[in-house]
Amino acid sequence: MRVALNAWFWEQPETGSGQYTRRLVEHLAALDPALEVVLIQPPPVGPLGKVFFEQWSFPRRARQVGADVAHVPYWASPLVSPVPVVVTIHDLIPLRLRAYRGGPLVRLYTALVSATASSAALVLTDSEASRQDVLTCLGLSPQRVRAVPLAADARFRPEPAPDDDTIRARYGLPPRYILYLGGFDVRKNLATALRAYCWVGPVLGAECPLVLAGRLPEKDTPFTPDPRRLAREAGLLPEWVRFIGPVAEADKPAVYRGAVAFLYPSRYEGFGLPPLEAMACGVPVVGSDVSSIPEVVGPGGILFPPDDAEGMAGALLQLAQDADFRAGMRGCALAQARRFSWEETARRTLEAYRDARFSRI
């Protein structure tokens, strides 16, 4: 079988869609050597050129290369295609969250890809929560929408590497810390994380600070509230919170492994790779109990309503102060992480290709 893959994000491995595309191709090749995946890459284009590529060039190139199935690994399936299309919709953030709807052009693009999803033979999503969003918001029939979970890369593992201490020293990390690693847009809900440290900070102080890792907002706006301002307004002492900036992909396992716990109070995720990566490194999660997060974290963490800063603080304190409790949660985190694998993601995606090819849907 030959699959044409929309490779718009192939050269952007720092993005979630880029990582998904590369990991999927790698594991599909290992799963079925007879499967031929043809990358259809776009020329350098602007925003309108992106739409032209998605809606016109890609499906026609798929036919030209003799593809049996075309796969769009992000929310942008063509309205008309000469070959069956499988599309992966990671989340419906622009439809679910008002702050992410953007200006007129963004809303027009969202309307377009919402309409084109109905033309796909199969829609894949990252979680059952996202599947329910797709069914509710896009009105697709249940048999055409499948939840195919993602997985953490194999480099996220609990065993320490020889350069772990060197890497953590490079970021100025202390021996013990609570970690948040991710974006700083408003749905990530860093305000709750910082409010939690109003209770944690006076007990643990600088001995176990909150470390916020990621590229800080260039501007302090309602969409990207600056966590440094939020920390000041919450009355947190500087030694209780550290901002270490972006972490290189190669350094992330060491940064995860050094953490006492991973704090993830996000209000909405299509899947949520960071908590899974943390658990794969043996780090328990304290986070929110909404959208896909309970599916991913399961018994590997302790979850609360997104605004329950006091509850999250209590869980963080117990993990930091009770070694036996943390050891038990570490075991649960590792067991939960083992439930996800790229091999299984590839197997279920290959199954979708075969079903789409023969219209067994």
C-alpha positions in Angstrom: 0.0 0.0 0.0 1.2 3.5 -0.8 0.3 6.4 1.4 0.8 10.1 0.4 1.5 12.1 3.5 1.0 15.9 3.7 4.5 16.9 4.9 3.7 20.6 5.7 5.2 20.3 9.2 8.0 17.8 8.3 10.7 20.5 8.4 9.2 21.9 11.7 10.2 19.2 14.2 9.9 21.7 17.1 6.1 21.8 16.6 3.6 19.2 17.9 2.4 18.4 14.4 6.0 18.0 13.2 6.9 15.6 16.0 3.8 13.6 15.4 4.5 13.3 11.6 8.1 12.2 12.1 7.4 9.7 14.9 4.5 8.2 12.9 6.6 7.8 9.7 9.4 6.2 11.7 7.2 3.6 13.4 5.1 2.9 10.4 8.2 1.9 8.5 9.3 -0.4 11.3 5.8 -1.9 11.5 5.3 -2.7 7.9 8.3 -2.6 5.5 5.9 -3.1 2.6 4.1 0.1 3.3 5.4 3.0 1.2 5.0 6.5 2.6 5.5 9.3 0.1 6.1 12.7 1.6 4.4 15.5 -0.3 6.2 18.6 0.7 5.1 22.1 -0.2 7.1 24.8 -1.9 7.9 28.0 0.1 4.5 29.7 0.3 2.6 32.2 2.4 -0.7 31.8 4.3 -2.9 31.7 1.1 -0.3 29.4 -0.5 -0.8 27.0 2.4 -4.5 26.8 1.7 -3.8 26.2 -2.0 -1.3 23.4 -1.1 -3.8 21.7 1.3 -6.9 22.0 -0.9 -5.4 21.6 -4.4 -1.8 20.6 -4.8 -1.6 17.9 -2.1 -4.6 15.8 -3.2 -3.5 16.0 -6.9 0.0 15.1 -6.1 -1.3 12.1 -4.1 -3.1 10.9 -7.2 0.0 11.5 -9.4 2.2 9.3 -7.1 -0.4 6.5 -7.2 -1.3 6.7 -3.6 -4.0 4.4 -2.2 -4.6 6.7 0.7 -3.8 10.3 1.5 -3.0 11.3 5.2 -3.2 14.8 6.4 -1.5 14.7 9.9 -3.2 17.9 11.1 -6.6 19.6 10.8 -6.6 20.6 7.1 -8.1 17.8 4.9 -9.0 18.7 1.3 -12.6 19.2 0.4 -12.2 17.1 -2.8 -9.7 14.4 -3.2 -9.2 11.7 -5.9 -8.0 9.3 -3.3 -9.4 8.5 0.2 -8.3 10.8 2.9 -7.4 10.2 6.5 -7.0 13.3 8.6 -5.7 13.7 12.1 -7.5 16.4 14.2 -5.4 16.8 17.3 -7.8 19.2 19.0 -10.5 21.7 18.4 -9.1 24.6 20.3 -10.3 27.3 17.9 -13.9 26.0 18.3 -13.8 25.2 22.0 -12.0 28.3 23.4 -13.1 31.8 22.4 -9.6 33.3 23.1 -8.1 31.2 20.3 -10.6 32.0 17.5 -8.3 34.7 16.1 -9.1 37.4 13.5 -11.3 37.1 10.4 -8.8 35.2 8.3 -8.2 32.7 11.1 -11.9 32.2 11.6 -12.4 31.7 7.9 -9.6 29.1 7.8 -11.2 27.3 10.8 -14.6 27.3 9.0 -12.9 25.8 5.9 -11.2 23.0 7.7 -14.3 22.3 9.8 -16.3 21.9 6.6 -13.7 19.7 4.8 -13.4 17.2 7.7 -16.7 15.8 6.5 -15.1 14.8 3.2 -12.5 12.6 4.9 -12.9 8.8 4.9 -11.7 8.6 8.5 -10.8 11.2 11.2 -8.2 10.3 13.8 -8.0 12.2 17.1 -5.5 11.9 20.0 -7.9 11.1 22.8 -11.5 10.1 23.5 -12.1 13.6 24.8 -11.0 15.1 21.5 -13.2 12.5 19.7 -16.2 13.6 21.6 -15.3 17.2 20.7 -15.1 16.2 17.0 -18.5 14.5 17.2 -20.1 17.4 18.9 -18.6 20.3 17.1 -18.2 18.9 13.6 -21.3 16.6 13.5 -19.5 13.6 12.1 -20.8 10.1 12.4 -19.2 8.1 15.3 -18.0 5.3 13.0 -15.9 7.7 11.0 -14.0 9.1 14.0 -11.4 7.1 16.0 -9.3 8.0 19.0 -5.6 7.0 18.4 -3.5 8.1 21.4 0.0 9.5 21.0 3.0 8.4 23.0 6.2 9.7 24.5 9.5 9.2 22.6 11.7 6.4 23.8 14.3 8.8 25.1 11.9 9.8 27.9 12.8 7.1 30.5 13.5 6.9 34.2 17.1 5.7 34.1 19.5 8.6 34.6 21.9 9.4 31.9 25.6 10.3 32.5 25.1 13.9 31.5 21.9 14.6 33.5 23.7 16.6 36.2 25.6 18.6 33.7 22.4 19.4 31.8 20.5 20.5 34.9 23.4 22.6 36.0 23.3 24.4 32.6 19.8 25.5 33.4 20.7 26.5 37.0 18.4 23.8 38.5 18.6 23.0 42.2 18.7 19.5 43.6 14.9 19.4 44.1 12.2 21.3 42.3 8.6 21.2 41.0 8.5 21.5 37.2 6.2 23.0 34.7 7.3 22.7 31.0 5.2 24.0 28.2 3.6 27.2 26.7 2.4 30.3 28.5 -0.8 31.0 26.6 -3.9 31.5 28.7 -5.3 28.0 28.5 -2.2 26.7 30.2 -3.5 28.3 33.3 -0.2 29.2 34.9 -2.1 31.6 37.3 -3.4 28.5 39.2 0.1 27.0 39.3 1.5 30.2 40.8 -1.4 30.5 43.3 -0.6 26.9 44.4 2.8 28.1 45.4 1.2 30.6 47.8 0.7 27.5 50.0 3.8 25.5 48.9 6.3 28.3 49.0 6.2 29.1 52.8 6.6 25.4 53.6 9.3 24.4 51.1 10.7 27.8 50.3 13.8 27.9 48.1 14.5 24.2 49.0 12.0 23.0 46.3 11.1 25.9 44.0 8.6 26.0 41.2 10.6 25.9 37.9 8.8 27.2 34.9 10.4 26.1 31.6 9.5 27.4 28.2 9.8 30.5 26.1 8.3 33.4 28.0 5.8 35.7 26.3 7.3 38.6 24.4 4.3 40.7 25.4 2.1 40.6 28.5 -1.4 40.3 27.1 -4.7 38.6 28.1 -3.8 35.8 25.6 -0.2 35.4 26.9 -0.2 36.7 30.5 3.4 37.1 31.7 4.0 34.6 34.5 6.6 36.9 36.1 3.9 39.5 36.7 1.5 36.8 37.9 4.1 35.7 40.4 4.6 39.2 41.7 0.9 39.8 42.0 0.5 36.5 43.9 3.1 37.7 46.4 5.6 34.9 45.7 9.1 35.5 46.8 11.7 35.4 43.9 13.4 32.3 45.4 10.2 30.3 45.3 9.8 30.6 41.5 12.5 30.2 38.8 12.1 30.9 35.0 14.7 29.0 33.0 13.5 29.8 29.5 13.3 27.3 26.6 14.7 23.8 27.1 16.3 22.1 24.1 14.5 18.9 23.0 17.7 16.8 23.8 17.8 18.2 27.4 14.1 17.6 28.3 14.6 14.1 29.7 17.2 15.2 32.2 15.1 18.2 33.2 12.0 16.0 33.8 14.0 13.4 35.7 15.3 15.9 38.2 11.8 17.0 39.2 9.9 16.0 42.4 6.6 16.4 40.5 5.3 17.8 37.3 2.6 20.5 37.6 0.1 20.8 34.7 -3.0 22.8 35.4 -4.0 23.3 31.8 -7.7 24.0 31.0 -7.8 22.2 27.7 -5.6 19.7 25.8 -6.2 17.5 22.8 -3.8 15.0 24.3 -1.1 16.5 26.5 2.4 15.1 25.8 4.3 16.9 28.6 2.6 15.0 31.4 3.1 11.7 29.6 6.8 12.5 29.0 7.1 13.4 32.7 5.5 10.1 33.8 7.7 8.1 31.4 10.7 9.7 33.3 9.2 8.5 36.6 7.8 11.8 37.7 4.2 12.0 39.1 1.8 14.6 37.8 -0.3 17.1 39.7 -2.8 18.7 37.3 -6.3 19.5 36.2 -9.1 17.0 35.6 -10.4 18.3 32.4 -10.4 17.4 28.6 -8.0 14.7 27.8 -5.7 15.0 30.8 -7.4 12.3 32.9 -7.1 9.8 30.0 -3.3 10.5 29.7 -2.4 10.8 33.4 -4.8 8.2 34.9 -3.4 6.8 38.2 0.0 8.3 37.4 -1.0 11.6 39.0 -3.3 13.6 41.2 -5.9 15.7 39.4 -8.1 18.6 40.6 -10.5 21.1 39.0 -8.4 23.7 37.1 -9.0 26.5 39.6 -8.3 24.3 42.7 -4.9 25.8 43.6 -5.2 24.7 47.2 -5.8 21.1 46.3 -2.8 21.1 43.9 -0.7 22.6 46.6 -1.6 19.9 49.0 -0.7 17.2 46.5 2.6 18.9 45.7 3.5 19.2 49.4 2.7 15.5 50.0 4.9 14.4 47.0 7.7 16.6 48.2 7.6 15.6 51.9 6.5 12.0 51.9 9.1 9.8 50.3 7.0 6.6 50.5 4.0 8.3 48.9 6.2 9.7 46.1 7.8 6.3 45.5 4.3 4.7 45.1 3.2 7.5 42.8 6.4 7.1 40.8 5.5 3.4 40.2 2.0 4.4 39.1 3.4 7.0 36.7 5.8 4.6 35.1 3.0 1.9 34.7 0.6 4.5 33.2 3.3 5.7 30.7 3.9 2.2 29.5 0.3 2.0 28.4 1.2 4.3 25.5 3.6 3.4 22.7 4.3 4.7 19.2 4.2 1.1 18.0 0.5 1.0 19.0 -0.1 4.4 17.5 1.4 3.3 14.2 -0.5 0.0 14.3 -3.9 1.7 14.7 -3.0 4.3 12.1 -2.1 1.6 9.6 -5.4 -0.1 10.4 -7.2 3.2 9.5 -5.3 3.4 6.2 -6.4 0.0 5.3 -10.0 0.6 6.3 -10.1 4.0 4.4 -8.6 2.3 1.3 -11.2 -0.3 1.1 -14.0 1.9 2.5 -14.7 -0.4 5.4 -16.2 2.4 7.5 
